[in-house]
Amino acid sequence: MIARIAALVFSVTLAVALPAYAQFGLPGAESALSIRLTPKYPAPGQTVQLTAQSPLYDLSQSELVWHSNGKIL
């Protein structure tokens, strides 16, 4: 009997807690950072430029580290 009550309490707690977790997300966070590639369709061996952009983060106050083939650029 105690096991059934414990299982019921656990199920109710889980059912209430999972939807509440979704409410803690920051609106727009899924598009918080984007990287622009120029040219859009580079040829093999062509130099490209990557630009980080964000409507939520102040990238001028952030440290961005770019890597290429395991090396810091």
GITADA-V323087 format. One record per helix or strand of 3 or more residues. SS is the DSSP state (~ for helix, > for strand). FROM is the first residue (numbers start at 1). LEN is the number of residues. Records with the same first field share a line. If there is no record, write none. Layout:
# GITADA-V323087
SS = FROM-LEN + FROM-LEN
This chain:
# GITADA-V323087
~ = 2-23 + 29-3 + 59-3
> = 34-5 + 49-5
